[in-house]
Amino acid sequence: MLTWCNLKIRHSFLDRWLGILTNLGGPIFTIASTLLISLFAPQPWKEAGWRSMAALTVSHLIVAVVKKKFMRPRPYLARPNILTGRVLLKDYSFPSGHTTAIFSIVVPFIMLSPWLALFLIPVAVTVALSRIYLGLHYPSDCLAGGLLGSATSLVVTLAW
C-alpha cells in the first residue's frame, strides 16, 4: 500500500491537495480548532470541544512514549525510492501523530451527533492517507494512529 499510495498514484493535484489537507492533523489546526470550539461554541458543542482537547492531550502523550519505544524510521529514510513532500520530519514514524490527533478530536463530535461521521470520518481517513502519500508514514503507522486516537477519545469521552 505504501508503494501504491506514494509512487503509483502521484499527481500534481494530489501533491498540492494532500499537502494542504495533511495539516488538519497537525498541532496548529487540532489545538486551535478544539480550543476555539471549547471557548466559543454553544453547548453541547463546547463540551465536545473540551472532550476533544482532553483526548488530544492524552493521545499526544501516548504517541510520544510509543515513538520513543519503537523508534521506527520514517519510510523516506528507510527506503530510497520514497517520494516526499516539502516538510521532512526527523522524529520516529510509529504511530502517526497527525492521524492520532485528527481521530482523537473527531470522535467526541461524532458521539454527540452521529450524522457528522459522514463528513468527519472521510476527513480523518484522508489525513491518514496523506501521511502515506507524502512518504512520512507506513500504512501501519496510520492504522495504529487512527485506532489510538479513536480509543483514547472514546475512553476520555465515556469517562468525562
N, C-alpha and C positions, 0 to 999 in steps of 0.2 A: 504494500500500500504506500509506503514511503516513496518508492521509486515512481509509482504511478502518479501520486499527488505532487511530487516535487519536480519530476522530469517530464513525464508523458503529457500532462495537460497544460504545460506552460503556454501562457498567452499574455500579451502586454496589458490587456484589460484586467485579467486576474492579478497580475503583478500590482497594479495600482489599487484595485478594489480590495483585495485581501490585505494589502499593505496598510490600508486605512482601517478596515474592519477589525484587524488583529488588535488594535488599540482599545477596543471595547472591553478587553480582558486585562488591560494594563492598569497600573496603580492610579494614574490620573483620573481616568474615567470611572473606575469602580469606586474609589474613595469619594470623589466629588459627587457622583450621582447618588450614592447611598446617603451621604451627608446632607445634600440638598433636599432629598425626599424626607429624611428624618426630621429636618428642621422646619421645612416649609409646607409640606403636603398636609392635607386634612386627614383626619382619622378615617378609616383604618390604615391608610397608606403610610402614614407617619410611623405607626407601629411596625409595619412590614419593613420600612426603611431601617429602623433600629435593629430589627432581627437580621436583616441583610448585612448591616455594618458589623454586628457581633459575629455572624458566620464568616464574613470576610476576614476579620481579625484572627479568629481561631484557626481557620483553614490556612491562612498565611503562615502562622507559627508552625503548623504541622508540615507544610511544604518545606519550610526552611530546615527543619530537622531531617526530613526524609531525603532531601537533596544532599545533605552532608553525609548521611548514612550510606546512600547508594553510589554517589559520586560518578554518575553515568555521563560520559562526554556527549556533547551535542552532536547531532548527525553530521553537520558540515565539518566538524573537527575530526570525526572518526572515519568519514567516507569522503574521499577527494572529489567525487563527481557530483556531490550535492550542491544545488544552486541555492543562493541565499538572497534575502532582501538587503536593504541598506543597513539595518541595525544588526550588528553581530554581538551576541551575548557570550560572556566567558564563564558564567557560572554553570552549574550542572543542569542536566536535562530532565531528570526524572524526579518528580512528576511535573507536568506543565503548570506553572504558576498562573499564567493567563487563563488557561482552561479551568483550573480550580477556582479562580476568582470569579469568572463570569457565571459558572454554575452555582457558586455559593451565594451570589447576590440575586439570582433569578428565582430560586426555589421558594423563598417566603412570599413573593408576589404571586407565583403560581398557586401556592397553597391558599392564599387569600382569594384569588379569583382564577379558577382553573382554566377558563377560556383564554387567559393570557399565554398558556402553554403553546397555543397555535402560533404565536409570534415569538415568544422568548426562547423556546427550545431550539427552533431553527437558527436564531441569532447565536445562541451559545455553541451549537454544533459548528456553525460557520467559523466562529473564533477558533475552535479546536482545529478544524481543517486548515485554517490559515497558518497555524503554527507549524503544521506539517509541510504545507505548500512552501513556506518561507525557509524551510530547511533547519528550523530551530528545535524541532521535536520529532521523536519517533511516534507512530500511532499509539503505542502502549503508554507513552508519557501522557498523551492527551486523554486516553481512556481512563487511566488512573486519576488524572486531574479532574475529569468530569465526575467520576464516582466519589472521589474525596470531597470535592466541593458540594455535591448534592447531599452526601451523607452527613457532612458537617452541618450544613444548613438545615437539614431535616431534624437532626438532634437538637440544634440550638432552638429552632422554632418550636419543637414539641416540648422542650424544657423551659421555654420562656415563661 
